[in-house]
Every structure is written in structure tokens, then in C-alpha cells.
Amino acid sequence: MSALSKAKGFKKSKSGTYLSMATTAFGAVGVAKQIKKARAEQDTLRLIDATVSAVAIVTGLAILYRELRRLGDDDVLLG
């Protein structure tokens, strides 16, 4: 298997999924700061925006977790 084909399959591997989950979870730090700032300023619109972003992050993590479970032993990089 060539390096290029391994690189293309990385996103559908366990390692790629873990990396995607970490990147998505890292976005939660920014959203938490947004929520804290919106609460401090009592800015309802920004609070709603941050809440919607937080829900999107949770949904994204759930989808990535489901993909991780589906991969099981069919890891592209191992095969």
C-alpha cells in the first residue's frame, strides 16, 4: 500500500477518527469562552449562538464516536 493511499484512508481510520474527535473537542474550549463572555455581558444573542455551537460540537462528537464504533477491526491503516 503506497503512502498516498494510506494518507487518503487516514480520515476513515481509527487514528483519523480520534484526531477528528480531539479537534472537535478542542473547539469546545472556544465555545466555553464564548458562553462565559456572553453571560458576563448579559448578551442573549451571543449566548444563543454559543449554545447552538455547543450543541453542534456534541452532535459532531456523537457522530465521530459512532463512526469509531463502526470501524471496529476494519481499520484502513492496519490492513
MODELLER restraints for C-alpha pairs under 7 A, 6 or more apart:
rsr = mdl.restraints
at = mdl.atoms
rsr.add(forms.Gaussian(group=physical.xy_distance, feature=features.Distance(at['CA:6:A'], at['CA:77:A']), mean=6.23, stdev=0.5))
rsr.add(forms.Gaussian(group=physical.xy_distance, feature=features.Distance(at['CA:9:A'], at['CA:76:A']), mean=6.06, stdev=0.5))
rsr.add(forms.Gaussian(group=physical.xy_distance, feature=features.Distance(at['CA:10:A'], at['CA:16:A']), mean=5.20, stdev=0.5))
rsr.add(forms.Gaussian(group=physical.xy_distance, feature=features.Distance(at['CA:10:A'], at['CA:77:A']), mean=6.82, stdev=0.5))
rsr.add(forms.Gaussian(group=physical.xy_distance, feature=features.Distance(at['CA:11:A'], at['CA:17:A']), mean=6.31, stdev=0.5))
rsr.add(forms.Gaussian(group=physical.xy_distance, feature=features.Distance(at['CA:12:A'], at['CA:76:A']), mean=6.79, stdev=0.5))
rsr.add(forms.Gaussian(group=physical.xy_distance, feature=features.Distance(at['CA:13:A'], at['CA:75:A']), mean=5.19, stdev=0.5))
rsr.add(forms.Gaussian(group=physical.xy_distance, feature=features.Distance(at['CA:13:A'], at['CA:76:A']), mean=5.26, stdev=0.5))
rsr.add(forms.Gaussian(group=physical.xy_distance, feature=features.Distance(at['CA:13:A'], at['CA:77:A']), mean=6.21, stdev=0.5))
rsr.add(forms.Gaussian(group=physical.xy_distance, feature=features.Distance(at['CA:14:A'], at['CA:68:A']), mean=6.25, stdev=0.5))
rsr.add(forms.Gaussian(group=physical.xy_distance, feature=features.Distance(at['CA:14:A'], at['CA:71:A']), mean=6.97, stdev=0.5))
rsr.add(forms.Gaussian(group=physical.xy_distance, feature=features.Distance(at['CA:14:A'], at['CA:75:A']), mean=6.16, stdev=0.5))
rsr.add(forms.Gaussian(group=physical.xy_distance, feature=features.Distance(at['CA:17:A'], at['CA:64:A']), mean=6.45, stdev=0.5))
rsr.add(forms.Gaussian(group=physical.xy_distance, feature=features.Distance(at['CA:17:A'], at['CA:68:A']), mean=6.41, stdev=0.5))
rsr.add(forms.Gaussian(group=physical.xy_distance, feature=features.Distance(at['CA:21:A'], at['CA:61:A']), mean=6.00, stdev=0.5))
rsr.add(forms.Gaussian(group=physical.xy_distance, feature=features.Distance(at['CA:21:A'], at['CA:64:A']), mean=6.43, stdev=0.5))
rsr.add(forms.Gaussian(group=physical.xy_distance, feature=features.Distance(at['CA:24:A'], at['CA:57:A']), mean=6.42, stdev=0.5))
rsr.add(forms.Gaussian(group=physical.xy_distance, feature=features.Distance(at['CA:24:A'], at['CA:61:A']), mean=6.86, stdev=0.5))
rsr.add(forms.Gaussian(group=physical.xy_distance, feature=features.Distance(at['CA:28:A'], at['CA:54:A']), mean=6.77, stdev=0.5))
rsr.add(forms.Gaussian(group=physical.xy_distance, feature=features.Distance(at['CA:28:A'], at['CA:57:A']), mean=6.88, stdev=0.5))
rsr.add(forms.Gaussian(group=physical.xy_distance, feature=features.Distance(at['CA:31:A'], at['CA:50:A']), mean=5.80, stdev=0.5))
rsr.add(forms.Gaussian(group=physical.xy_distance, feature=features.Distance(at['CA:31:A'], at['CA:53:A']), mean=6.82, stdev=0.5))
rsr.add(forms.Gaussian(group=physical.xy_distance, feature=features.Distance(at['CA:31:A'], at['CA:54:A']), mean=6.37, stdev=0.5))
rsr.add(forms.Gaussian(group=physical.xy_distance, feature=features.Distance(at['CA:34:A'], at['CA:50:A']), mean=6.03, stdev=0.5))
rsr.add(forms.Gaussian(group=physical.xy_distance, feature=features.Distance(at['CA:35:A'], at['CA:47:A']), mean=5.67, stdev=0.5))
rsr.add(forms.Gaussian(group=physical.xy_distance, feature=features.Distance(at['CA:35:A'], at['CA:50:A']), mean=5.72, stdev=0.5))
rsr.add(forms.Gaussian(group=physical.xy_distance, feature=features.Distance(at['CA:38:A'], at['CA:46:A']), mean=5.68, stdev=0.5))
rsr.add(forms.Gaussian(group=physical.xy_distance, feature=features.Distance(at['CA:38:A'], at['CA:47:A']), mean=5.24, stdev=0.5))
rsr.add(forms.Gaussian(group=physical.xy_distance, feature=features.Distance(at['CA:39:A'], at['CA:47:A']), mean=6.81, stdev=0.5))
